[in-house]
Amino acid sequence: MKYLVGFSRIIVGVLFIISGFIKLNDPVGFSFKLEEYFSSGVLDMPFFEPHALLLSIVIVIFEVLVGVLLLIGYKVKFTVWSLLIMIVGFTFLTFYSWHFNAVTDCGCFGDAIKLTPFQSFIKDVILLVFIVILFIGKKHIVPFFNNRINRLIVFFSLVLSGFYVYHVLNHLPVIDFRPYEIGKNIEDGMNVPEGAPESIFEYAWKFDVNGEEQIVVTNGDYPSVEGEFIDVETKEIQKGYEPPVHDFTIEQDGEDFAPALLQEPKLVMVIAYDLRKSNKAMFEQVKKVSNLALKKGYKVIGMSASNEAQTSKLIQDYALNFEFYYTDETTLKTIVRSNPGILVLERGTIQQKVHYNDFEELEFK
């Protein structure tokens, strides 16, 4: 039991620290995932949505701290109870996501490691087993250092986590795991490699044959059945290859201008996924940046999921000298964790990406 507890202690502690740090690197992204869980279509807890960012910060810092506490063997009873409560909650959420296909990605490891709902659920079940072992054998979890050193380790872990999350909230994630990181080409990210696996669907055809209902299952072909067709149900049984960049459009009046705009040699994108939640004061700076970019020969566009009435009002209020295009809100949230934020592209390749606190860092050649 001693060795089993020791092994479990290392696995659980390291995984909680890694998982917590990845989300600590991008707390805004994790808050979007929490909003998805709280939405009316999933857990139906919309009253938590306005507090998603604060909850995100608290959860990820606590996740890192319990991992540290477990590894150093400090406050054992508190630690194992915390781990057990957290993993039971995580397991419920991943089971719910898998069973009801409610949330397609749990966000356990942010954008660094994408897991399907089923993979996330299995991961949590395995972790639950390890944590139960720790709970039963907690007497074998002995501290590596004395209480004074343990307290210092926990204190510095908390302070470092706090400083780190403060930095990424006021700038951008230090490590960008998304397909829109600097140096990536958006068009290349949309390509599907030759020979990539395609989605496989199963079709359940329903017929009325001599007054009796008959169901015939195929993988697409219309079945030869002597009867009256009633209905068909489609089910995806194997997911095909999905390119890193998907659902990316730059629309205006129902037309997608992405193919043309991504060929621009000098393009500035002002990203504001939801103008109701944007830091409006920053559009004074956006105006200065766009003026400078236009003088340097750049084409400047706005990208938002907000409607035309909202974008028109913003243009009028701040005398903006560029047009807005419509893009999917989730895509815009993925592109940059800032509202507003700015990207500089060269023929679809991202050259610069900045938070609104760092507009002065932009360089136009």
C-alpha positions as CSV (number, residue, x, y, z in Angstrom):
1,M,0.0,0.0,0.0
2,K,2.9,2.4,0.8
3,Y,4.3,2.0,-2.7
4,L,0.9,2.2,-4.3
5,V,0.2,5.5,-2.5
6,G,3.6,6.8,-3.4
7,F,3.0,6.1,-7.1
8,S,-0.5,7.6,-7.0
9,R,0.8,10.6,-5.2
10,I,3.3,11.4,-8.0
11,I,0.8,10.8,-10.8
12,V,-2.0,12.8,-9.3
13,G,0.2,15.6,-8.0
14,V,2.0,16.1,-11.4
15,L,-1.2,15.9,-13.4
16,F,-3.0,18.4,-11.3
17,I,-0.1,20.8,-11.5
18,I,0.2,20.4,-15.3
19,S,-3.5,20.7,-15.9
20,G,-3.7,23.7,-13.6
21,F,-0.7,25.5,-15.2
22,I,-2.1,25.0,-18.7
23,K,-5.4,26.6,-17.7
24,L,-3.5,29.2,-15.6
25,N,-1.7,30.2,-18.8
26,D,-5.2,30.9,-20.4
27,P,-7.8,31.6,-17.7
28,V,-10.0,33.6,-20.2
29,G,-10.2,30.5,-22.4
30,F,-11.1,28.3,-19.4
31,S,-13.8,30.9,-18.4
32,F,-15.3,30.5,-21.9
33,K,-15.5,26.7,-21.2
34,L,-17.2,27.4,-17.9
35,E,-19.7,29.6,-19.6
36,E,-20.5,26.8,-21.9
37,Y,-21.1,24.4,-19.0
38,F,-23.3,27.1,-17.2
39,S,-25.4,27.8,-20.3
40,S,-29.1,26.9,-20.5
41,G,-28.3,24.1,-23.0
42,V,-26.1,22.3,-20.6
43,L,-26.3,22.7,-16.8
44,D,-28.8,25.6,-17.1
45,M,-27.0,27.8,-14.5
46,P,-26.9,31.1,-16.3
47,F,-26.6,33.0,-13.0
48,F,-23.0,31.8,-12.8
49,E,-22.0,33.0,-16.3
50,P,-21.1,36.6,-15.2
51,H,-18.7,35.1,-12.6
52,A,-17.1,32.6,-15.0
53,L,-13.7,34.4,-15.1
54,L,-13.4,34.7,-11.4
55,L,-14.4,31.1,-10.9
56,S,-11.8,30.1,-13.6
57,I,-9.0,31.9,-11.7
58,V,-10.0,30.4,-8.4
59,I,-10.3,26.9,-9.8
60,V,-7.0,26.8,-11.7
61,I,-4.9,28.3,-8.8
62,F,-6.5,25.9,-6.4
63,E,-5.8,23.0,-8.8
64,V,-2.1,23.9,-8.9
65,L,-1.9,24.4,-5.1
66,V,-3.5,21.0,-4.2
67,G,-1.0,19.4,-6.6
68,V,1.8,21.1,-4.8
69,L,0.4,20.2,-1.4
70,L,0.1,16.5,-2.4
71,L,3.7,16.3,-3.7
72,I,5.2,17.9,-0.6
73,G,2.9,16.0,1.8
74,Y,1.5,19.1,3.6
75,K,-2.0,19.4,5.0
76,V,-2.7,15.8,4.0
77,K,-6.3,15.5,5.2
78,F,-7.3,18.8,3.6
79,T,-5.5,17.8,0.4
80,V,-7.0,14.4,-0.1
81,W,-10.5,15.6,0.7
82,S,-10.1,18.5,-1.8
83,L,-8.8,16.1,-4.5
84,L,-11.7,13.8,-3.9
85,I,-14.3,16.5,-4.1
86,M,-12.7,18.0,-7.2
87,I,-12.4,14.7,-9.1
88,V,-16.0,13.7,-8.3
89,G,-17.1,17.0,-9.7
90,F,-14.9,16.7,-12.8
91,T,-16.0,13.1,-13.4
92,F,-19.7,14.1,-13.2
93,L,-19.1,16.9,-15.8
94,T,-17.1,14.8,-18.2
95,F,-19.7,12.0,-17.9
96,Y,-22.5,14.5,-18.6
97,S,-20.6,15.9,-21.6
98,W,-20.0,12.4,-23.0
99,H,-23.4,10.9,-22.3
100,F,-25.5,13.8,-23.5
101,N,-22.9,15.1,-26.0
102,A,-23.4,18.5,-24.4
103,V,-19.8,19.9,-24.4
104,T,-17.4,18.5,-27.0
105,D,-14.2,19.5,-25.2
106,C,-14.0,19.6,-21.4
107,G,-11.1,22.0,-21.4
108,C,-9.2,19.8,-18.9
109,F,-5.9,20.7,-20.6
110,G,-7.0,23.9,-22.3
111,D,-6.0,24.0,-26.0
112,A,-2.7,22.1,-25.4
113,I,-4.2,18.6,-25.4
114,K,-7.7,18.1,-26.9
115,L,-9.6,15.2,-25.5
116,T,-13.0,13.9,-26.6
117,P,-15.7,13.8,-24.0
118,F,-15.3,10.0,-23.7
119,Q,-11.5,10.3,-23.3
120,S,-12.0,13.0,-20.7
121,F,-14.4,10.8,-18.7
122,I,-12.0,7.8,-18.8
123,K,-9.1,10.1,-17.7
124,D,-11.2,11.2,-14.7
125,V,-12.3,7.7,-13.8
126,I,-8.6,6.6,-13.7
127,L,-7.7,9.7,-11.6
128,L,-10.6,8.9,-9.3
129,V,-9.1,5.4,-8.7
130,F,-5.7,6.9,-7.8
131,I,-7.3,9.5,-5.5
132,V,-9.4,6.9,-3.7
133,I,-6.1,5.0,-3.1
134,L,-4.6,8.2,-1.7
135,F,-7.7,8.7,0.5
136,I,-7.6,5.2,1.9
137,G,-3.8,5.2,2.4
138,K,-3.4,8.9,3.5
139,K,-1.3,7.8,6.5
140,H,1.4,6.9,4.1
141,I,1.6,10.4,2.7
142,V,4.5,11.9,4.7
143,P,5.9,15.4,4.3
144,F,9.3,15.8,2.6
145,F,10.1,19.0,4.5
146,N,9.4,20.6,7.9
147,N,6.3,22.8,8.3
148,R,8.2,26.0,7.9
149,I,9.6,25.0,4.5
150,N,6.2,23.6,3.4
151,R,4.5,26.8,4.3
152,L,7.0,28.8,2.2
153,I,6.6,26.5,-0.8
154,V,2.8,26.9,-0.7
155,F,3.1,30.6,-0.2
156,F,5.4,31.1,-3.1
157,S,3.3,28.8,-5.3
158,L,0.3,30.9,-4.5
159,V,2.2,34.2,-5.2
160,L,3.7,33.0,-8.4
161,S,0.3,31.7,-9.6
162,G,-1.3,35.0,-8.8
163,F,1.4,37.0,-10.6
164,Y,1.2,34.7,-13.6
165,V,-2.5,34.9,-14.0
166,Y,-2.4,38.7,-13.5
167,H,0.1,38.9,-16.4
168,V,-1.8,36.8,-18.9
169,L,-5.1,38.5,-18.1
170,N,-3.5,41.9,-18.8
171,H,-1.6,40.8,-21.9
172,L,-2.0,37.5,-23.7
173,P,-1.2,33.8,-22.8
174,V,2.6,33.4,-22.5
175,I,2.3,30.1,-24.4
176,D,-0.1,30.0,-27.3
177,F,-1.5,26.5,-27.9
178,R,-4.1,27.7,-30.4
179,P,-3.9,27.4,-34.3
180,Y,-3.8,31.3,-34.4
181,E,-0.4,31.7,-32.8
182,I,2.1,34.1,-34.3
183,G,3.8,32.6,-37.3
184,K,0.8,30.4,-38.3
185,N,-0.9,30.8,-41.7
186,I,-4.7,30.8,-41.4
187,E,-5.3,29.3,-44.8
188,D,-2.8,26.5,-44.2
189,G,-4.7,25.7,-41.0
190,M,-7.9,25.2,-43.0
191,N,-6.5,22.7,-45.4
192,V,-7.4,19.0,-45.1
193,P,-4.4,16.7,-45.9
194,E,-4.8,14.3,-48.8
195,G,-5.9,10.9,-47.5
196,A,-7.2,12.3,-44.2
197,P,-9.9,10.1,-42.6
198,E,-13.4,11.2,-43.5
199,S,-16.4,11.1,-41.1
200,I,-18.5,7.9,-41.2
201,F,-22.2,8.2,-40.7
202,E,-24.9,5.6,-40.0
203,Y,-28.4,6.1,-41.4
204,A,-31.4,4.4,-39.9
205,W,-34.1,4.4,-42.5
206,K,-37.7,4.0,-41.3
207,F,-40.3,2.5,-43.7
208,D,-44.0,1.4,-43.5
209,V,-44.0,-2.1,-44.9
210,N,-47.5,-3.6,-45.1
211,G,-48.6,-1.6,-42.1
212,E,-45.6,-2.5,-40.0
213,E,-42.7,-0.2,-39.2
214,Q,-39.3,-1.5,-40.5
215,I,-35.9,0.1,-39.9
216,V,-33.0,-0.5,-42.2
217,V,-29.5,0.7,-41.3
218,T,-26.9,1.7,-43.9
219,N,-23.8,3.8,-44.2
220,G,-25.4,6.1,-46.7
221,D,-27.0,4.2,-49.6
222,Y,-30.8,4.4,-49.9
223,P,-32.0,0.9,-49.1
224,S,-34.1,-1.2,-51.5
225,V,-37.2,-1.7,-49.5
226,E,-40.7,-2.3,-50.8
227,G,-42.6,0.1,-48.5
228,E,-43.4,3.7,-47.8
229,F,-40.6,5.9,-46.6
230,I,-41.3,7.6,-43.2
231,D,-38.1,9.1,-41.8
232,V,-34.3,8.7,-41.5
233,E,-32.1,9.3,-38.5
234,T,-28.4,10.1,-39.0
235,K,-25.6,9.3,-36.5
236,E,-21.9,10.0,-36.8
237,I,-20.2,6.8,-35.7
238,Q,-16.6,7.9,-36.6
239,K,-15.4,11.5,-36.6
240,G,-13.3,12.5,-39.6
241,Y,-10.2,14.8,-39.7
242,E,-11.0,18.3,-38.6
243,P,-8.4,21.0,-39.6
244,P,-7.0,23.1,-36.8
245,V,-8.7,26.2,-38.3
246,H,-12.4,25.7,-39.0
247,D,-15.5,27.9,-39.0
248,F,-13.3,30.8,-40.1
249,T,-15.1,33.3,-42.3
250,I,-15.0,37.1,-42.9
251,E,-18.5,37.8,-44.0
252,Q,-20.3,40.9,-45.1
253,D,-23.9,40.9,-46.6
254,G,-23.8,37.1,-46.8
255,E,-20.6,36.9,-48.8
256,D,-17.3,35.4,-47.4
257,F,-14.4,37.6,-48.2
258,A,-11.8,35.5,-46.4
259,P,-10.1,34.0,-49.5
260,A,-9.4,37.5,-50.9
261,L,-8.5,39.2,-47.6
262,L,-6.1,36.5,-46.6
263,Q,-4.1,37.3,-49.7
264,E,-3.6,40.9,-48.6
265,P,0.1,41.6,-48.2
266,K,-0.6,44.1,-45.4
267,L,-3.7,43.4,-43.3
268,V,-4.7,44.6,-39.8
269,M,-7.6,42.9,-38.1
270,V,-9.3,44.6,-35.2
271,I,-11.0,41.7,-33.2
272,A,-14.0,42.4,-30.9
273,Y,-16.1,39.3,-30.5
274,D,-18.9,41.0,-28.6
275,L,-19.1,44.8,-28.6
276,R,-21.4,44.7,-25.6
277,K,-18.5,43.3,-23.6
278,S,-15.7,45.2,-25.2
279,N,-13.5,47.7,-23.4
280,K,-15.0,50.6,-25.3
281,A,-12.4,53.1,-24.0
282,M,-9.7,51.2,-25.9
283,F,-11.3,52.2,-29.3
284,E,-9.7,55.6,-28.9
285,Q,-6.4,53.7,-29.2
286,V,-7.8,51.5,-32.0
287,K,-8.5,54.7,-34.0
288,K,-4.9,55.9,-33.5
289,V,-3.5,52.4,-34.5
290,S,-5.7,52.2,-37.6
291,N,-4.8,55.7,-38.7
292,L,-1.1,54.8,-38.5
293,A,-1.6,51.5,-40.3
294,L,-3.5,53.1,-43.1
295,K,-0.8,55.6,-43.6
296,K,1.7,52.8,-43.9
297,G,-0.4,51.1,-46.6
298,Y,-2.2,48.5,-44.6
299,K,-5.8,47.5,-45.1
300,V,-7.7,47.6,-41.8
301,I,-10.9,45.7,-41.1
302,G,-12.9,45.0,-38.0
303,M,-14.2,41.5,-37.1
304,S,-17.0,41.0,-34.7
305,A,-20.0,38.7,-34.0
306,S,-22.1,41.7,-33.1
307,N,-24.9,42.9,-35.4
308,E,-24.7,45.8,-37.9
309,A,-26.5,48.2,-35.6
310,Q,-23.8,47.8,-32.9
311,T,-20.9,48.0,-35.3
312,S,-22.3,51.1,-37.0
313,K,-22.8,52.9,-33.7
314,L,-19.2,52.1,-32.7
315,I,-17.9,53.4,-36.0
316,Q,-19.9,56.6,-35.5
317,D,-19.0,57.1,-31.8
318,Y,-15.3,56.7,-32.4
319,A,-15.0,58.0,-36.0
320,L,-13.4,54.7,-37.0
321,N,-12.1,54.6,-40.5
322,F,-12.6,50.9,-41.3
323,E,-15.5,48.5,-41.9
324,F,-16.6,45.6,-39.8
325,Y,-17.1,42.0,-41.0
326,Y,-19.0,39.2,-39.4
327,T,-17.2,36.2,-37.9
328,D,-18.3,33.4,-35.6
329,E,-18.0,34.4,-31.9
330,T,-16.3,31.2,-30.8
331,T,-13.7,31.6,-33.6
332,L,-13.0,35.2,-32.5
333,K,-12.6,34.2,-28.9
334,T,-10.1,31.6,-30.0
335,I,-8.1,33.9,-32.2
336,V,-7.2,36.4,-29.5
337,R,-8.0,36.6,-25.7
338,S,-8.6,40.3,-25.8
339,N,-11.7,42.3,-26.5
340,P,-10.7,44.3,-28.5
341,G,-7.4,42.8,-29.8
342,I,-5.4,43.4,-32.9
343,L,-3.7,41.1,-35.4
344,V,-1.3,42.0,-38.2
345,L,-1.1,39.6,-41.1
346,E,0.9,39.1,-44.3
347,R,-0.9,37.0,-46.9
348,G,-2.7,35.1,-44.1
349,T,0.3,34.6,-41.9
350,I,0.0,36.1,-38.4
351,Q,2.9,38.5,-37.8
352,Q,1.8,40.2,-34.7
353,K,-1.0,39.7,-32.1
354,V,-1.6,42.0,-29.1
355,H,-3.9,42.6,-26.2
356,Y,-5.4,46.1,-25.9
357,N,-2.9,46.9,-23.2
358,D,-0.1,46.4,-25.7
359,F,-1.2,48.3,-28.7
360,E,1.9,50.5,-28.5
361,E,4.0,47.4,-29.2
362,L,2.6,47.2,-32.8
363,E,5.1,47.9,-35.6
364,F,4.0,48.8,-39.1
365,K,6.7,48.5,-41.8
